[in-house]
Amino acid sequence: MTHWPDWEREGKDWPNRHVSRFVEAGGVRWHVQRMGEGPCVLLIHGTGAATHSWRDVMPLLAREHTVIAVDLPGHGFSRPLDKDPAPFTLPGMASALGRLLEGLKERPALVVGHSAGAAVGARLCLDDWVCPRTLISLNGVMLPFPGAVTLLFSNTARLLSMMPMLPQMVAWRATDRRAVEDLLRGTGSTVDPRGTEFYGRLIRHPGHVAGVLKMMNHWDLQPLARDLARLPVDLAQIVGDRDRMVPLSEALRVQALVPGSSLLRLPGLGHLAHEERPSLLAQQVARQGVGGASGVS
């Protein structure tokens, strides 16, 4: 039986806890944060993260927007309500999130997806769950990595998911703060001590680790790659040029597939650019609500 992070223990001082609530929709008990008033902005974190990733961006955007952030299924404090693997697949995750938005009666004007969250955002749009003005991909992963890399990733994820003690092993290793710091440095970003603490808190919990591995095991970007050319909304890609996890070439591949999409490069920032410079990211997101993005810079 999987034991998930406890809200009263791991979440006792969670960022923006005062706007948190728990909602059941689409087979998931979601941890949701809602803040501010105005046009709705939906924030979707990447693999292995949770709402804490947006901790400093949310209050800035909430000055003029309704901001919704969630923990994806199996991440943080969101958990599936049964053993159905659907919420861990890309279409299933998008469907569950779409049903959550229906229940909240929210229609996002902007969707911001970080890393794998960009793929969730794209699937939401393609499957008609949302129709925002713009989908913003922040260091997004929306295409399978080339050839043998994709095969290796898929096979490794499946193998790891079949090792029942692995989440406990990873969680035990993460009790060493230096291990968490090394992991975050591998993103090319400099994360402050507070952010490092929250990542460590999640990685030290076997339930969160098991949820991440289950998502990796069920992730398939091939259908999304076939569908991206018909993305029905504007796409704005934002890329940190020090990202060590997702190379710029991936954003260029997406740009070639999506006519009219834009690409903005952020000098000196890594994969977790929104945690390094939250004010800059909030500014870029707010601009998308007013005008279009300019081309490559």
C-alpha positions, 0 to 999 in steps of 0.5 A: 500500500502506498503511503502519500505525503501527509498534509499535516506533517510534510505540508505543515508549512507548505508555501501558500498553504492558506489558499490550499484546498482538496478537491476530488475530480477525475479519479484524483483527490487533488491538492489545489491552490487558488489565489487572486482575482481576474483572468485565470492562469493555470500553472502546471508543474513538471515531473517530480515537483509540486505546487511549491515550485510556483511559490513565488510566482503565484503571489505576483500573478495574483495581483491581476489574475486568478491563479490556479496551481495543482499537484499532479497525480502522485506528486506532492499531496494529490493522490489517485483514488484507486489503482486505475493507472489512467491518471498517470498517462498523459491523456488521462492526466489531462482528462482528470485535470480538465474535470477538475477545472470543470468542477472549479468552474474555471476557464484558464485564459493562459496555461503555463506548463513547466517541463512535462507540465507543458505536455499536459497543457498541450494535451488539455488544449488538443482534447478541448478541455481548455481554450486559453489565449496562449499555452506557455511552455517553460523549458517544456518537454513535448516531444520524445527524445530522439531514437535510442534515448527515448527507448532507453528512457522508456525501458529504464522507467518500466524497470524501475517501476517494477522494483518495489523497494526503489522508492524507499531506497531513493527516499533514504538517500535523500535524507542527505541534504547534499544529495538533494542539492546535487540533484537540483544543481543538475538542472542548471539552476540555483535553487534557494535553501527554502526551495531545496528544503521542499524538494528534499521533503518530497524526495524523502517520501517514498509515496511521492517517489513512487508517484513520479516513477509511475508517471514515468512508466506510463508516459508516452509522447508519441501521440502528442508529437503527431498532434502538435501541428494542430495545436488550436492555441498560440504557443509561446516557448520560454527557455533558460539557456543554462538548462542542463535537462532539456536542450534548446534543440528540443524547443527548436524541434517544437517550433518547427512543428507548430506554425506561428509559435514563438521562442524566448531565451532567458540568459543565465537561467536553468531548468527551474528558471521560474524559481530562480527569477520568479518576477521575470517569469511573472512578467513574461506570463503577464505579457502573454495576457496583453499581447503576443510574444515576439519571435526568437530572441 
